[in-house]
Amino acid sequence: MTSQEGRQARHRPVWVNPFIGAANPASGITAVPSRRRLPGGPTAPATVSRLIRDELMLDGNPRLNLATFVSTWMEPEAHALMGDIADRNLVDRDEYPATAELEQRCIPMLRHLWNAPDPDASLGTSTVGSSEACMLGGMALKRRWSQRNADRYAAGARPNLVMGVNTQVCWKKFCNYWEVEPRLVPMEGDRFHLGAEEAAERCDENTIGVVAVLGSTMDGSYEPVADICAALDVLEERTGWSVPVHVDAASGGMIAPFLEPDLVWDFRLPRVASINVSGHKYGMVYPGLGWVLWRDRDALPGDLVEHVDYLGGDVATFTLNFSRSGSQVVAQYYNFLRLGYEGFREVQGALRQVATHLAGQIEGLGCFRLLTRGDELPVFAFTTADDVTRFNVYDVSRRLREWGWLVPAYAFPPNREDLRVLRVVCRNGFSLDLADRLADDLRGLLPWLHRQSAPMFGPDDATSFHH
Ligand SMILES: *Cc1c(COP(=O)(O)O)cnc(C)c1O
């Protein structure tokens, strides 16, 4: 074989796994390339692609993953569009003005959806996800507080942020990274999220804001945003402290406007300064995409916005991240145009139907107690019934994995650490039919679980908690 022929042979497609070595000399590869060091030289594209695809088969099936809130299904047209746009840097607005324009169209759509006083003001940005969006929301709260309390801040006053203990880990990160004291309201009894009075009680002159969650990652419940605002109104009358609210609507921001248009949780409440949502959750885009909007100029201190001109043109930016693909934003715009208000209402309504149906099925098995019913976020948490002693939620999670289902088990935070739960997140792509399969599989497991003499698994063996 000439070296020319050898090269061609190596690049020819192979129809069996090339990594069985000598049995397939056509691949030219007799050993798996180094995994933890940069290989010494190149390998043919088809071979590398096959190697990686083979290894990724070991991942779970994303659509059977009921742990995550993040989109695992998009229409083929959106899929293709995202691939085509992958080479556009979203921040490079001068080079890709059309991509940038689509971002600027999504913002007023969301402002309108959340009843912002001035829907056309461009007071908002896309982000990598809600975590970045929450950082930005929190930074604006802190800056606003420090400007209004400059004397006390300079003299060493420590800012604090009030929220429920059920808030997502990004708020703990925010407080840690930006040196803000977290004031966490614990769960008590059957209150699994922030209560209005409890929030107001923890505020003082150094409170930069209160975070209200719509809805809770722990159990899918909505926090009482309007009641929290009302309690803060009373606090302001009494003390003069004006405490703004940030609504972390990572999931609910794309559910409530369609399914509960009359629920007042958004910019209709004058105290709500900013709102975030994850485009990659119920905005139904693949990760990572988030959005954050501010009510008005007062809520977003101008000195947080930086201007850069080295990409050509003036670009105003208020994000932690800079370069990023335009794919997700374009896909969000696709979903907005594709579904419209009625389309979203239908899709989210179907999800709620699946969630409440499945919750009812699980309740009907007789061994479980529902903590939520999937009638706020299409998400519900449940635990074992009081008389169940032979198995626990970790056993159930573990056994369901044998059927390919990923249903996480975890303990609630203080003061309900005694409560161990399973949680199901229904997303687009999880049909009524699949929900019935899950209920059937769970029913099929019960005889096995009842045959155990005692629970077998504990928190360390569990499918981990996904946010
Ligand atoms: C998922 C979630 C977050 C974090 O969102 P990412 O988009 O994953 O960064 C923050 N808050 C709440 C309430 C969430 O559900």
The ligand as an SDF file (V2000), in Angstrom:
LIG
                    3D

 15 15  0  0  0  0  0  0  0  0999 V2000
  -33.1450   26.6580   37.7060 C   0  0  0  0  0  0  0  0  0  0  0  0
  -33.2900   27.7700   38.6500 C   0  0  0  0  0  0  0  0  0  0  0  0
  -32.2650   28.7060   38.8140 C   0  0  0  0  0  0  0  0  0  0  0  0
  -30.9430   28.5860   38.0790 C   0  0  0  0  0  0  0  0  0  0  0  0
  -31.1840   28.6340   36.7350 O   0  0  0  0  0  0  0  0  0  0  0  0
  -30.1530   28.2520   35.5820 P   0  0  0  0  0  0  0  0  0  0  0  0
  -30.9040   28.7250   34.4010 O   0  0  0  0  0  0  0  0  0  0  0  0
  -29.9920   26.7710   35.6420 O   0  0  0  0  0  0  0  0  0  0  0  0
  -28.8840   28.9860   35.8260 O   0  0  0  0  0  0  0  0  0  0  0  0
  -32.4830   29.7670   39.6610 C   0  0  0  0  0  0  0  0  0  0  0  0
  -33.6430   29.8760   40.3430 N   0  0  0  0  0  0  0  0  0  0  0  0
  -34.6500   28.9940   40.2190 C   0  0  0  0  0  0  0  0  0  0  0  0
  -35.9210   29.2010   40.9740 C   0  0  0  0  0  0  0  0  0  0  0  0
  -34.5040   27.9070   39.3720 C   0  0  0  0  0  0  0  0  0  0  0  0
  -35.5140   27.0350   39.2480 O   0  0  0  0  0  0  0  0  0  0  0  0
  1  2  1  0
  2  3  1  0
  2 14  2  0
  3  4  1  0
  3 10  2  0
  4  5  1  0
  5  6  1  0
  6  7  2  0
  6  8  1  0
  6  9  1  0
 10 11  1  0
 11 12  2  0
 12 13  1  0
 12 14  1  0
 14 15  1  0
M  END
$$$$
